Each structure stands twice: as C-alpha cells, then as structure tokens.
Amino acid sequence: MTLLRPLARGLAVALLGALLAGCISLLPKQKPAQLYRFGVSAPPTAPRLSGPARFSVQAVPIGFAAAAAGDTILTITGDEAAYIAGSRWVTSASSLFDAAVTRAFDADGGPARLIPRGEAVRPDYALKLDVRTFEARYDHGQAAAPTIVVELYAGLVRRSSEAVAPPPAERIFQASVPASENRAGAIAAAFDSAVRKVLGDMVAWVDAKGA
C-alpha cells in the first residue's frame, strides 16, 4: 500500500496536467478586432496667405468626453450606451482627434499657424478645445444605420501683455453625419466626415477671429 500511493499521486498529477492541456487547447480562438481611424484627410483649404497677417496659435491639451476617449467606438440608443463589438480605433479617439487638429491647421491656407505644444515660443493666441460629444446615435433603432454626432467647443484667448486680457472668443461646432450602412466600416467613414466638418469650420473660425 505504501508503494502504490506515490504512484497513484504521480498518475493523478499527470492526468490533471493532460486535462488542463486539453482545456487550454479547446478554448475558442478570438478574432482580432477590426481597426479603423478618422481624421486622415484634411478639410478643404483656402489659398495659402503669406506676410505679416499670419499669427500663431497654440492648443492646450484637448478635453474629450470620457466615455468616447478610448479606442472603443461609442454608440447611443435611447438612454443606453454600448460599444461596437469587434471594432476599434487604431489608437485612442482622443489621440486621433489631436492629430487631426494638427493636420487641419497644417493644410489650411488661412493666417493661423498652429505651434506644437511644448515649443518655447509665446503664441499670439491660446486655443482651448473640448470634444463634448463623439458618438454614433441609433435614433431609429439598432436595425437602422446610426447618425454620427460630433460636438466641439473652441475657446480662443489672446496672449496680451496688458494687465487685463481681452475676453475669449467662444463657439460650439457640431456635425451630424448619417452612416450609409449599419456596419462598422460605414460608421467609421461617417465619423471621419463629421470630424472633417467640425475641424474645417473651427479652423476657418480661428482664421477669422485671429485676423
């Protein structure tokens, strides 16, 4: 009896290992998430201006609605919020939006010139941006294609050497773009169109206010 116990224990351990190995091999394989991006194409631009009329703008870190700031794609159906399963942004939505802002100013032909954050230059204006809404709304049920809604707050403050700085200029920009189909690719394309619209309007506004 004393000789059988170690053998039985060894067999039990070996059997448990085989069962565990079998369980691991039988786990379903997850499909990789489909990745999307927005803000790659810049808004339409006006002819580039040159000369002393140009002015500098520096954007403070962009605020972003917390539920939509990550790499998941936020949807709203009535009072319920959810994310599109199996589909993500290539990186966080806040990072993609930040890059899109830079791209929009770089492509713009107006007088505003965006200075990168951290650059040791005193800009003429500080630009505060806050993405307050960034979602796909299923207003007609989940079977229908959603409408993409992007809402952007912009505040432009002049960096004045005077004791009392002038009041900031403020405006809300909004775009609502219906997706062509109720599928992730079409929804991502509608997000791209909505971002292009709000950034085009915002840059044109900055051009006008700063000049």
Backbone as JSON, one array per atom type, in Angstrom:
{
  "sequence": "MTLLRPLARGLAVALLGALLAGCISLLPKQKPAQLYRFGVSAPPTAPRLSGPARFSVQAVPIGFAAAAAGDTILTITGDEAAYIAGSRWVTSASSLFDAAVTRAFDADGGPARLIPRGEAVRPDYALKLDVRTFEARYDHGQAAAPTIVVELYAGLVRRSSEAVAPPPAERIFQASVPASENRAGAIAAAFDSAVRKVLGDMVAWVDAKGA",
  "N": [[0.83, -1.21, 0.0], [1.94, 1.22, 0.78], [3.71, 1.62, -1.29], [2.12, 2.06, -3.5], [0.88, 4.51, -3.22], [2.59, 6.84, -3.85], [2.8, 6.31, -6.59], [0.17, 6.43, -7.44], [-0.36, 9.06, -6.84], [1.39, 10.33, -8.61], [0.31, 9.54, -11.06], [-2.14, 10.8, -10.92], [-1.39, 13.5, -10.95], [-0.24, 13.64, -13.49], [-2.47, 13.03, -15.06], [-4.14, 15.2, -14.43], [-2.61, 17.27, -15.5], [-2.75, 16.61, -18.21], [-5.48, 16.93, -18.65], [-5.77, 19.68, -18.15], [-4.15, 20.7, -20.16], [-5.65, 19.86, -22.31], [-7.97, 21.37, -21.94], [-7.02, 23.98, -22.34], [-6.29, 23.91, -25.01], [-8.73, 23.64, -26.18], [-10.04, 26.06, -25.92], [-11.96, 28.67, -27.41], [-10.78, 30.45, -30.26], [-10.17, 33.89, -30.4], [-11.34, 36.3, -32.7], [-9.32, 38.76, -34.28], [-9.7, 42.24, -33.52], [-11.34, 44.49, -35.76], [-9.75, 47.28, -37.08], [-10.03, 50.84, -37.18], [-9.77, 54.26, -38.37], [-9.87, 57.88, -38.16], [-9.94, 61.3, -39.39], [-7.83, 61.44, -41.17], [-7.87, 62.57, -43.72], [-7.55, 65.94, -44.57], [-9.56, 68.93, -43.94], [-11.22, 70.88, -46.57], [-9.26, 73.5, -48.03], [-8.42, 77.02, -48.06], [-6.75, 79.29, -50.39], [-3.28, 79.62, -49.63], [-2.06, 82.1, -47.42], [0.41, 84.69, -47.06], [2.98, 86.64, -45.35], [2.88, 89.42, -42.98], [0.35, 89.18, -41.92], [-0.13, 86.71, -40.86], [-0.62, 84.73, -37.89], [0.14, 83.21, -34.69], [-0.95, 80.22, -33.05], [-1.55, 78.26, -30.21], [-2.54, 75.14, -29.09], [-4.03, 74.06, -26.11], [-3.87, 71.01, -24.1], [-6.26, 68.77, -25.39], [-9.6, 68.46, -24.3], [-11.77, 65.64, -23.78], [-14.74, 63.79, -24.21], [-15.28, 61.44, -21.7], [-16.33, 58.8, -21.99], [-15.98, 58.25, -24.65], [-13.34, 58.56, -25.22], [-11.4, 56.58, -25.43], [-10.2, 53.66, -27.28], [-12.42, 52.35, -28.15], [-15.55, 52.26, -29.96], [-18.11, 54.36, -29.47], [-21.61, 53.97, -29.01], [-24.99, 55.15, -28.92], [-28.19, 54.37, -27.85], [-31.21, 55.49, -27.28], [-31.45, 55.76, -23.86], [-29.33, 54.13, -23.41], [-25.92, 53.16, -23.49], [-23.33, 51.76, -25.5], [-20.61, 49.78, -26.85], [-19.21, 49.14, -30.09], [-18.92, 45.84, -30.92], [-15.97, 43.97, -31.55], [-14.74, 45.91, -33.11], [-12.52, 48.62, -33.33], [-10.83, 51.79, -32.76], [-7.64, 52.63, -34.22], [-5.93, 53.7, -32.37], [-6.35, 55.59, -29.32], [-9.36, 57.55, -29.4], [-9.1, 60.18, -28.62], [-6.38, 60.72, -29.13], [-6.28, 60.36, -31.91], [-7.96, 62.45, -32.67], [-6.55, 64.67, -31.78], [-4.29, 64.55, -33.47], [-5.61, 64.99, -35.86], [-6.43, 67.65, -35.58], [-3.97, 69.02, -35.73], [-3.26, 68.31, -38.36], [-5.31, 69.56, -39.79], [-4.81, 72.33, -39.38], [-2.25, 72.47, -40.5], [-2.77, 72.03, -43.18], [-4.29, 74.17, -43.83], [-4.99, 77.21, -45.57], [-5.23, 79.69, -44.46], [-4.53, 82.51, -42.2], [-3.81, 81.55, -39.65], [-1.39, 79.86, -37.69], [-0.48, 76.87, -36.33], [1.22, 76.17, -33.38], [3.28, 73.65, -32.11], [2.56, 71.97, -29.01], [4.5, 72.61, -26.12], [6.6, 73.78, -27.43], [9.03, 76.32, -27.2], [7.91, 79.03, -27.59], [6.19, 82.04, -27.48], [2.88, 82.14, -28.15], [0.54, 83.99, -30.22], [-2.11, 83.49, -29.66], [-4.0, 81.39, -27.45], [-5.52, 78.25, -27.75], [-8.31, 76.59, -26.72], [-9.71, 73.44, -26.77], [-12.48, 71.26, -26.64], [-13.85, 68.21, -26.88], [-17.02, 67.43, -26.75], [-19.07, 65.73, -27.47], [-19.05, 62.6, -29.04], [-20.09, 60.3, -30.8], [-22.06, 57.49, -32.03], [-25.33, 57.62, -32.9], [-28.22, 55.78, -32.47], [-30.97, 56.58, -33.42], [-33.22, 55.61, -34.64], [-33.6, 53.0, -33.92], [-31.74, 49.9, -33.5], [-31.51, 48.46, -35.81], [-31.43, 50.14, -37.94], [-29.26, 52.38, -39.81], [-26.91, 54.32, -37.97], [-26.6, 57.79, -36.84], [-23.82, 59.86, -36.88], [-22.59, 61.94, -34.38], [-20.75, 64.75, -33.64], [-19.5, 67.03, -31.4], [-17.88, 70.02, -30.77], [-16.24, 72.18, -28.61], [-14.74, 75.37, -28.76], [-12.4, 77.7, -27.6], [-10.87, 80.78, -27.9], [-8.14, 82.57, -26.88], [-6.52, 85.61, -26.54], [-3.08, 86.17, -26.13], [-2.19, 88.57, -24.3], [-0.08, 91.35, -23.48], [-1.01, 93.21, -21.8], [-2.42, 94.29, -18.65], [-5.05, 93.51, -18.25], [-6.46, 91.02, -20.01], [-8.1, 90.65, -23.22], [-11.52, 89.47, -23.49], [-12.22, 85.96, -24.02], [-12.9, 84.47, -27.24], [-15.58, 82.38, -28.07], [-17.07, 79.32, -29.18], [-19.37, 76.79, -30.3], [-19.05, 73.93, -32.25], [-20.7, 71.74, -34.42], [-21.43, 68.61, -35.95], [-23.52, 66.44, -37.76], [-23.69, 63.4, -39.16], [-25.13, 61.03, -41.18], [-24.57, 57.52, -41.2], [-23.84, 55.49, -44.02], [-24.51, 52.82, -44.03], [-25.46, 50.23, -41.7], [-22.99, 49.19, -40.5], [-19.64, 48.56, -39.31], [-17.51, 49.67, -40.86], [-18.78, 51.63, -42.47], [-19.77, 53.26, -40.48], [-17.4, 54.19, -39.27], [-16.42, 55.68, -41.43], [-18.33, 57.7, -41.53], [-17.82, 58.97, -39.08], [-15.31, 60.02, -39.75], [-16.04, 61.9, -41.73], [-17.62, 63.64, -40.17], [-15.75, 64.62, -38.3], [-13.99, 65.92, -40.05], [-15.69, 67.95, -40.94], [-16.3, 69.5, -38.56], [-13.73, 70.31, -37.81], [-12.86, 71.72, -40.06], [-14.66, 73.88, -40.01], [-13.96, 74.95, -37.52], [-11.24, 75.73, -37.83], [-11.48, 77.65, -39.84], [-12.96, 79.54, -38.44], [-11.12, 80.27, -36.4], [-9.16, 81.44, -38.04], [-10.58, 83.7, -38.94], [-11.22, 85.05, -36.52], [-8.71, 85.52, -35.34], [-7.39, 87.05, -37.22]],
  "CA": [[0.0, 0.0, 0.0], [2.78, 2.41, 0.84], [4.37, 1.8, -2.57], [1.14, 2.47, -4.51], [0.44, 5.9, -3.04], [3.34, 7.77, -4.71], [2.48, 6.05, -7.99], [-1.18, 6.97, -7.7], [-0.25, 10.52, -6.83], [2.03, 10.73, -9.87], [-0.65, 9.36, -12.15], [-3.16, 11.85, -10.79], [-0.8, 14.75, -11.41], [-0.09, 13.55, -14.94], [-3.81, 13.11, -15.64], [-4.6, 16.59, -14.28], [-1.89, 18.06, -16.49], [-3.29, 16.32, -19.53], [-6.8, 17.55, -18.73], [-5.58, 21.12, -18.28], [-3.65, 20.96, -21.51], [-6.78, 19.7, -23.23], [-8.87, 22.51, -21.78], [-6.42, 25.16, -22.96], [-6.31, 23.78, -26.47], [-10.11, 23.7, -26.66], [-10.6, 27.4, -25.8], [-12.2, 29.27, -28.73], [-9.84, 31.5, -30.67], [-10.83, 35.17, -30.63], [-10.99, 37.01, -33.92], [-8.73, 40.07, -34.0], [-10.62, 43.36, -33.74], [-11.15, 45.29, -36.97], [-9.29, 48.6, -36.66], [-10.41, 51.97, -38.03], [-9.23, 55.56, -37.98], [-10.54, 59.05, -38.72], [-9.1, 62.49, -39.38], [-6.67, 61.29, -42.05], [-7.99, 63.57, -44.78], [-7.73, 67.29, -44.02], [-10.69, 69.68, -44.51], [-10.89, 71.74, -47.72], [-8.48, 74.66, -47.63], [-8.39, 78.23, -48.88], [-5.38, 79.58, -50.85], [-2.4, 79.99, -48.53], [-1.67, 83.5, -47.32], [1.76, 84.9, -46.54], [3.19, 88.01, -44.91], [2.7, 89.71, -41.56], [-1.02, 88.92, -41.44], [-0.19, 85.42, -40.18], [-0.49, 84.77, -36.43], [0.4, 81.88, -34.13], [-1.94, 79.66, -32.13], [-1.1, 77.04, -29.53], [-3.68, 74.46, -28.46], [-3.79, 73.39, -24.83], [-4.34, 69.63, -24.23], [-7.66, 68.7, -25.76], [-10.52, 67.71, -23.46], [-12.53, 64.68, -24.59], [-15.78, 63.06, -23.45], [-14.6, 60.28, -21.13], [-16.85, 57.52, -22.49], [-15.58, 58.06, -26.05], [-11.94, 58.96, -25.39], [-10.52, 55.43, -25.66], [-10.15, 53.12, -28.64], [-13.69, 51.72, -28.5], [-16.46, 53.13, -30.73], [-19.28, 54.55, -28.62], [-22.94, 54.1, -29.62], [-26.07, 55.54, -28.01], [-29.56, 54.0, -28.25], [-32.05, 55.99, -26.2], [-30.67, 56.04, -22.65], [-28.33, 53.1, -23.25], [-24.65, 53.32, -24.19], [-22.64, 50.5, -25.75], [-19.5, 49.88, -27.8], [-19.33, 48.2, -31.2], [-18.11, 44.65, -30.65], [-15.06, 43.53, -32.61], [-14.25, 47.04, -33.9], [-11.86, 49.63, -32.51], [-9.94, 52.75, -33.41], [-6.27, 52.14, -34.2], [-5.43, 54.17, -31.08], [-7.45, 56.26, -28.65], [-10.04, 58.57, -30.19], [-8.53, 61.49, -28.26], [-5.11, 60.87, -29.84], [-6.59, 60.55, -33.33], [-8.53, 63.79, -32.84], [-5.44, 65.62, -31.6], [-3.52, 64.54, -34.71], [-6.45, 65.59, -36.91], [-6.37, 69.11, -35.4], [-2.69, 69.46, -36.31], [-3.34, 68.12, -39.81], [-6.22, 70.57, -40.34], [-4.11, 73.61, -39.4], [-1.13, 72.39, -41.44], [-3.29, 72.09, -44.55], [-5.1, 75.39, -44.0], [-4.35, 78.32, -46.28], [-5.51, 80.95, -43.78], [-3.42, 83.14, -41.48], [-3.46, 80.9, -38.39], [-0.32, 78.86, -37.71], [-0.51, 76.13, -35.07], [2.52, 75.87, -32.79], [3.21, 72.42, -31.3], [2.64, 72.13, -27.56], [5.83, 72.4, -25.57], [7.59, 74.6, -28.12], [9.34, 77.51, -26.39], [7.54, 80.24, -28.32], [4.96, 82.63, -26.95], [1.94, 82.29, -29.27], [-0.38, 85.13, -30.18], [-3.38, 83.03, -29.1], [-4.13, 80.03, -26.89], [-6.76, 77.65, -28.24], [-8.83, 75.51, -25.89], [-10.65, 72.59, -27.49], [-13.12, 70.26, -25.78], [-14.79, 67.36, -27.63], [-18.07, 67.14, -25.77], [-19.88, 64.61, -27.95], [-18.36, 61.85, -30.09], [-20.86, 59.06, -30.67], [-22.98, 57.03, -33.08], [-26.66, 57.6, -32.29], [-29.24, 54.95, -33.11], [-32.24, 57.26, -33.12], [-34.32, 54.87, -35.27], [-33.45, 51.59, -33.58], [-30.44, 49.33, -33.82], [-31.5, 47.84, -37.14], [-31.17, 51.2, -38.92], [-27.92, 52.99, -39.75], [-26.88, 55.41, -36.99], [-26.09, 59.11, -37.21], [-22.65, 60.23, -36.1], [-22.69, 63.3, -33.85], [-19.51, 65.26, -33.05], [-19.67, 68.4, -30.9], [-16.58, 70.55, -30.35], [-16.17, 73.53, -28.05], [-13.47, 76.06, -29.01], [-12.21, 78.99, -26.96], [-9.65, 81.42, -28.41], [-7.74, 83.61, -25.92], [-5.34, 86.34, -26.98], [-1.99, 86.31, -25.16], [-1.94, 90.0, -24.27], [0.88, 91.84, -22.49], [-1.71, 94.15, -20.96], [-2.83, 93.75, -17.34], [-6.35, 92.87, -18.44], [-6.53, 90.42, -21.35], [-9.44, 90.72, -23.79], [-12.3, 88.26, -23.22], [-12.03, 84.93, -25.05], [-13.95, 84.17, -28.21], [-16.02, 81.0, -27.84], [-18.08, 78.83, -30.12], [-19.62, 75.35, -30.37], [-19.17, 73.42, -33.62], [-21.36, 70.44, -34.39], [-21.7, 67.94, -37.23], [-24.32, 65.21, -37.7], [-23.49, 62.72, -40.45], [-25.69, 59.68, -41.19], [-23.78, 56.46, -41.81], [-24.51, 54.96, -45.21], [-24.99, 51.49, -43.68], [-25.29, 49.86, -40.29], [-21.82, 48.33, -40.34], [-18.56, 49.31, -38.68], [-16.76, 50.45, -41.84], [-19.55, 52.81, -42.86], [-19.85, 54.13, -39.29], [-16.1, 54.85, -39.15], [-16.34, 56.67, -42.5], [-19.17, 58.83, -41.12], [-17.04, 59.68, -38.07], [-14.28, 60.78, -40.46], [-16.7, 63.05, -42.36], [-18.04, 64.57, -39.12], [-14.54, 65.27, -37.79], [-13.52, 66.85, -41.09], [-16.59, 69.1, -40.96], [-16.14, 70.37, -37.39], [-12.39, 70.91, -37.81], [-12.84, 72.73, -41.11], [-15.37, 75.06, -39.51], [-13.22, 75.52, -36.41], [-10.03, 76.4, -38.32], [-11.93, 78.86, -40.53], [-13.35, 80.5, -37.38], [-9.88, 80.78, -35.81], [-8.58, 82.34, -39.05], [-11.34, 84.95, -38.96], [-11.11, 85.75, -35.24], [-7.35, 85.95, -35.09], [-7.0, 88.1, -38.16]],
  "C": [[0.86, 1.25, 0.0], [3.48, 2.68, -0.48], [3.42, 2.32, -3.64], [0.77, 3.94, -4.39], [1.24, 6.89, -3.89], [3.0, 7.58, -6.18], [1.12, 6.62, -8.33], [-1.15, 8.48, -7.75], [0.37, 11.01, -8.14], [1.09, 10.61, -11.06], [-1.72, 10.45, -12.13], [-2.64, 13.18, -11.29], [-0.68, 14.76, -12.93], [-1.43, 13.68, -15.63], [-4.36, 14.53, -15.58], [-3.92, 17.49, -15.3], [-2.42, 17.85, -17.88], [-4.65, 16.97, -19.73], [-6.69, 19.06, -18.92], [-5.09, 21.49, -19.66], [-4.76, 20.85, -22.53], [-7.73, 20.87, -23.15], [-8.31, 23.74, -22.49], [-6.51, 25.1, -24.48], [-7.71, 23.9, -27.04], [-10.75, 25.08, -26.52], [-10.83, 28.0, -27.18], [-11.21, 30.38, -29.02], [-10.61, 32.78, -30.97], [-10.38, 35.77, -31.95], [-10.36, 38.35, -33.56], [-9.73, 41.17, -34.32], [-10.3, 44.06, -35.05], [-10.82, 46.71, -36.55], [-9.65, 49.67, -37.68], [-9.74, 53.24, -37.54], [-10.06, 56.66, -38.62], [-9.56, 60.2, -38.7], [-7.89, 62.42, -40.28], [-6.69, 62.34, -43.16], [-8.3, 64.93, -44.16], [-8.95, 67.96, -44.64], [-10.27, 70.47, -45.73], [-10.21, 73.02, -47.26], [-8.64, 75.82, -48.6], [-6.96, 78.44, -49.38], [-4.52, 80.09, -49.7], [-2.01, 81.46, -48.59], [-0.24, 83.59, -46.78], [1.88, 86.34, -46.08], [2.85, 88.2, -43.45], [1.31, 89.44, -41.02], [-1.11, 87.6, -40.7], [0.03, 85.58, -38.67], [-0.38, 83.35, -35.91], [-0.65, 81.51, -33.08], [-1.33, 78.42, -31.49], [-2.27, 76.42, -28.79], [-3.25, 73.84, -27.14], [-4.25, 71.94, -25.0], [-5.85, 69.55, -24.4], [-8.46, 67.89, -24.73], [-11.35, 66.78, -24.33], [-13.53, 63.97, -23.69], [-15.23, 61.71, -23.0], [-15.05, 58.96, -21.74], [-16.38, 57.22, -23.91], [-14.09, 58.27, -26.27], [-11.0, 57.81, -25.73], [-10.56, 54.93, -27.09], [-11.42, 52.38, -29.04], [-14.62, 52.75, -29.15], [-17.79, 53.2, -29.99], [-20.56, 54.69, -29.44], [-23.95, 54.43, -28.53], [-27.41, 55.13, -28.61], [-30.49, 54.4, -27.12], [-31.19, 56.39, -25.01], [-29.53, 55.05, -22.45], [-27.09, 53.41, -24.09], [-24.0, 51.96, -24.36], [-21.5, 50.77, -26.73], [-19.68, 48.83, -28.9], [-18.38, 47.03, -30.98], [-17.22, 44.33, -31.84], [-14.5, 44.64, -33.47], [-13.68, 48.09, -32.97], [-11.17, 50.66, -33.39], [-8.51, 52.22, -33.3], [-5.51, 52.6, -32.94], [-6.58, 54.92, -30.43], [-8.06, 57.35, -29.54], [-9.48, 59.96, -29.88], [-7.21, 61.74, -28.98], [-5.33, 61.1, -31.34], [-7.13, 61.96, -33.58], [-7.44, 64.85, -32.72], [-4.6, 65.7, -32.87], [-4.3, 65.18, -35.85], [-6.47, 67.11, -36.81], [-5.09, 69.67, -36.03], [-2.72, 69.39, -37.83], [-4.22, 69.2, -40.45], [-5.55, 71.94, -40.41], [-2.96, 73.59, -40.41], [-1.59, 72.54, -42.88], [-4.02, 73.39, -44.85], [-4.3, 76.48, -44.72], [-4.57, 79.66, -45.63], [-4.33, 81.44, -42.96], [-2.98, 82.42, -40.21], [-2.37, 79.84, -38.59], [-0.29, 78.19, -36.35], [0.91, 75.8, -34.62], [2.39, 74.61, -31.95], [3.3, 72.74, -29.81], [4.05, 71.82, -27.06], [6.91, 73.2, -26.26], [7.77, 75.92, -27.36], [9.13, 78.79, -27.18], [6.25, 80.76, -27.72], [3.99, 82.86, -28.1], [1.1, 83.56, -29.13], [-1.7, 84.74, -29.49], [-3.21, 81.64, -28.48], [-5.5, 79.5, -27.3], [-7.14, 76.49, -27.34], [-9.88, 74.74, -26.67], [-11.18, 71.52, -26.54], [-14.13, 69.48, -26.63], [-15.84, 66.87, -26.65], [-18.96, 65.98, -26.17], [-19.12, 63.94, -29.09], [-18.96, 60.44, -30.09], [-21.68, 58.76, -31.91], [-24.36, 56.86, -32.44], [-27.63, 56.76, -33.13], [-30.61, 55.53, -32.74], [-33.44, 56.5, -33.67], [-34.19, 53.38, -35.04], [-32.13, 51.03, -34.08], [-30.38, 48.64, -35.17], [-31.17, 48.87, -38.22], [-29.75, 51.73, -38.76], [-27.94, 54.17, -38.78], [-26.44, 56.73, -37.61], [-24.93, 59.45, -36.29], [-22.77, 61.69, -35.68], [-21.35, 63.65, -33.17], [-19.75, 66.71, -32.66], [-18.35, 68.86, -30.3], [-16.73, 71.97, -29.83], [-14.79, 74.09, -28.35], [-13.48, 77.4, -28.3], [-10.87, 79.57, -27.37], [-9.32, 82.61, -27.52], [-6.47, 84.29, -26.44], [-4.33, 86.46, -25.84], [-1.56, 87.77, -25.15], [-0.92, 90.35, -23.2], [0.23, 92.84, -21.55], [-2.15, 93.48, -19.66], [-4.14, 93.0, -17.44], [-6.43, 92.34, -19.86], [-7.95, 90.55, -21.89], [-10.2, 89.43, -23.54], [-12.11, 87.23, -24.34], [-13.2, 84.88, -26.02], [-14.3, 82.7, -28.05], [-17.07, 80.6, -28.86], [-18.17, 77.3, -30.02], [-19.77, 74.97, -31.84], [-19.76, 72.02, -33.55], [-21.56, 69.91, -35.81], [-22.51, 66.69, -36.95], [-24.28, 64.57, -39.08], [-24.09, 61.33, -40.39], [-24.72, 58.69, -41.81], [-24.55, 55.87, -42.99], [-25.1, 53.58, -44.96], [-24.77, 51.24, -42.2], [-24.19, 48.8, -40.16], [-20.64, 49.19, -39.91], [-17.79, 50.18, -39.67], [-17.47, 51.73, -42.24], [-19.68, 53.78, -41.69], [-18.54, 54.89, -39.1], [-15.94, 55.94, -40.22], [-17.18, 57.91, -42.17], [-18.5, 59.63, -40.01], [-15.99, 60.56, -38.75], [-14.87, 62.04, -41.1], [-17.1, 64.1, -41.31], [-16.85, 65.32, -38.53], [-14.01, 66.29, -38.79], [-14.37, 68.11, -41.13], [-16.34, 70.03, -39.78], [-14.76, 71.03, -37.38], [-12.24, 71.95, -38.92], [-13.51, 74.02, -40.67], [-14.58, 75.75, -38.4], [-11.99, 76.3, -36.89], [-10.41, 77.7, -39.07], [-12.33, 79.94, -39.53], [-12.12, 81.11, -36.72], [-9.2, 81.76, -36.76], [-9.25, 83.72, -38.99], [-11.17, 85.74, -37.66], [-9.71, 86.29, -35.0], [-6.91, 87.08, -36.0], [-7.69, 89.41, -37.82]]
}
